[in-house]
Amino acid sequence: MVRVTWQPIGVVRRHSGVKLVIAAVAALSLLSACAQDSRAEPPVPRSTTSGSSRMSGPQSIVDDPQARLVDVRLSRSDDGVRVVAWWQRGMDNAIAISDDGFESAEYRLWTKGWYDPDAKTQAAADGPAVPGLLPWRAASLLPGVRGVVGGGDGATLFPFQEAARSTDGGSTWTRYEIPTVTDARAYTSGQVVLPDGRLLALLDAWSDDHGRPSAHFHGLYVSSGDDWSTYRPYRPTFTPSPTDRPRGFSPLVSLQAGHGVAWSMTWDGELYVSTDGAETFRQVPTR
């Protein structure tokens, strides 16, 4: 019998949609000759332990068609953007990291602080900006400007009720009350301070939806310059166009930004990225 021993290398590359796993170098050694009666040594059974370990490895979690994209973080890289994607399959969680559109990738098991170990939320510190309301920090693409959105307790939805801006590190704030529209309150799923000082918000739900989208536009809204109390629908270019969402709601479900990059996730788990201040978005792979 010839026994094959596999030595893992651990680098994964993808080409034309097909994964080529440079994962092993075979070292062959002849153990013994056959006996005179020509009876061969029985094959060594496959280890169920090692198989189970492979099935629960971080790459297998990410590659599983049943896995769900939970969240992403992006930053600029030499090839465009660095994608750090958090995938979940049942109780298993894994991180996929790529700088080249997943031509190659690194895989890790999920850990606390997976997206940026040095990042600390400013929401609690910015709470005084919107006293009496729950604060939600707006990501900023404009150095020196911080933004916060405040809302009453909306249970599963965050009311787009008040906004505040600071240009001195949070020492002082300018507050803006956001009015209702025909007595309907908008709900937000993310906000970004744009490089020109406007506030971009994803308003994907309204208080008068009642199971179907009301007549209000559902999607991105942008403020009228520095006036963060007045907004209009904002329609940047998405390439390709996101898949329509059932019942007519906005296909976008989140809006985030960081390190000079803005991004939005869709209801069907696709990622769209902008590197030009949210003027255009393009679809980017996440595994």
N, C-alpha and C positions, 0 to 999 in steps of 0.2 A: 504494500500500500504506500502511496505517496501522501504525505500530510503537508498541507499548505498553511503557512503562518502568515498572517496579514499584519503589516506595520502601518498604523494610521498616520496620515500626514495632516489632514484637517483643513485644506483649502478648497473652497467650492467656487467653480466658475460656471457661467452659463453662456451659451452661444446659440443664437437663432431660436430661442425658446426651449432648447434642450439642455439639461444640466449635464455637464461632464464633470464627474466627481474624481478629482485627483486625490484619491483618498487612501491608496494602498500601494505598496511595493511587495510583490510576491517573492518570498525566499523559499526555494524548493530544496528539500533534503531527502535522500533515500534512506529509509529506516532499516529495512531488512529485505532479504530476498525471499521469494516464495518458497514454501516447503516443497519437498520432493513429491508430495502427493498433489501438488498444484493448488492446494486450498489457500485462498488469499485471506489476509487479515480482514475482519469485518470493518466497515467504515466507522469512523468516529462520529457519534451523533452530534447534531447541532446543539449548541448550548442555549437552552431556553432563557437563561439569565441574560446572556449577551444580546440575544434577539430582543428581549423586552427592553433592555437598556437603549438599543438603537431606536426602537419605536417611540421611546419617550424623550429622545434627544432633541435639542432645540431646533435643529434643521427640520426634523420630521414634523414638529408642531407647526412651524411656519408653512411648510409645503402642503400640509393637509388641506384638501379642498373644503373641509368642514370648519377650518379655523376662521376666527373672526378678527378683523382688524380693530383693535381697541383704541389706539391713539398713535400719534406720530410726533416726532420733533425733527426740525430741519435746520440746517445752517449752510453757508456757502462752502464750496470746495473747489479744487482746481478744475474739476470736470463739470461744475455747475452747482449742484446741491448735494449735501450729505443727508441721507435719509436714515433715521432711526425709527423703526416700526415695531410696535408692540402687538403681538399676535396671541390669541387665546384659543385653546381647544379644550373644552370641558374645564377641568381644574388645572390644566397645564398652561403655562405661560412662557413665551420666548421672545427674544429680541432679535431682529434682523437689521444689519447695518451695512450700508453700501454708499460708496462715493461715485459710482459710475453707472447708475441706472440698473443695478443688479446684474451687470455682466459678471461681477464677482461680489461676494458677500461674506460677512462674518456673522456667526450665530452664537447667541448666549442665552442662558436661562434667565428669566426675568428676576430682577432684584429691586429692592426699594431704592428710589432715586435713579431709576433706569435711564431717564432721559438727559439728566444733567446733574451730577452729584453736587455741583456748586450752586445750583439755582435755588433761590429762596423766594417764596411767594411774598408779594408786597400787599396783598389784599388786606390783611389785618392791620398793617401799619398805615394803610391809606384809608382806613375806616372813617377817621374824622372828616374826610372830604365830603362824605354824604351822611351826616349824622342822622340816626334814627332809621336808616335803611341798610339792607345787606349790601356790602361792597363787592364789586367784581372788577379787578384790575384789567384795564385795556392794554394789550401788548402795544409797544410803541416802535415805529420805524423812524421816529424823529428824535435824535439825541437831545437830551435836556428837557423834553416834554413828557409828562406823565399824565395818564388819563384813568379815570375811575367811573364806572357806571353803578348806580344804586337802584335798588328796587325793594318793594315790600316782599314779604314772604309769599312767593308764588308757588310753593310746594314743588312740583316737578318742572315748572317753567319760571324763568327769571324775568320779571317785569322791566321793561325799558322805561324807567320812570324819571331818572335824574342822571346828569353827567357832570363831572368836575375835571378841571385841568389845572396842572401845576407846572410852572416853569422854573421853580427854585428848589427842586428836590423834595417837594412835599411840605415845605414850611407854610405856604399859603396856597389857597385854592380858589378858583373861580367856578361858581356853581351855575348849572343850567337846568331849569325844569323842562322836562320833555312832555308836551301836552298830549292828550288823547286825540284820536282822529275819529270824528263822528261818534264820540263817547266810547270808542274801542281803544284798549290798551295793547300796544305791541309787546311781544316777548322776544328776548335776544338770546342768541346762541354763540356770541363772541363779538369782540370789538377790537379794532386796531387803529392806532393813531398813525395816519399816513405821513409820508415825508413832507407834504405841504401843509401839515397842521390840521387837516380835516379829520373827523372821526368817522370811520367806516364801521358799520354794524350789520350783523346778520339778523334780520327780523323775520324768522321763519314761522311765526305763529301769532295769532291775534285773539283777543278775548271773545270775539264774536264769530269764531270759526264754526263751532258746533258740529264737529265731525267732518266737515268739509271746509276748504279754504273760503273765507269771505271775499268780498270784492276788493279788499286791500291787496296791494302787491306783496307777495311773499318772497323775500330774498334779501339782497344787499341794499343798504341805504347809506348815503353819505351826507355829512352835514354841509351847511352853507358856509364854507370857509371856517373861520374861528367861532362862528355861532353854533355851538353844540346843542342848541334847542330846536333847530329847524333842519329837516331832512327831506331828501328826495330819493326816489329809486335810483339805483346805480347798477349798470349793466356792462361790466367789463367783458372782454372776449375770452371765452373758454374753448380750448382746443384739445380734443374734440368736445362737442357739446355733451354735457352730462346727460345720463339716461333720465327720462322723465320719471317722476315719482308717482306712485299710485294715488288716486283721488285728487291730483293736481297741486299738492303742496310743493314747496321749493325742494329741489334735489339736494341742496346744500344743507348740512346739519351741524357744521362747526366752522369757526373762523379763528385762526391763530396767526401769530407772527413771532419772529425772533431772529437775531443775527442777520438782519437785512433781508429776510425772506418772509413772505406771507403765504399761507396755505389754507385750503378748505377741504374738508372731507364730505363725501356725498352719502346719501342714504344706502347705496349699494356697495359701500366700502372702497370707493375710488378716491385717489388723492390728486388734487390740483394745486399747482405751485406757481407763485408769482415772484419774480426777481426785479420787477420794474415798478414797485410801489402800488401793486394791485390794479394796474392798468390792463394787464393780460394774465391769464392763467393757462398752464398747460398740464396735461395729465402726466404723472410720474409713477413708475412702478414702485411697489412696496414689498415685493418678494420675487 
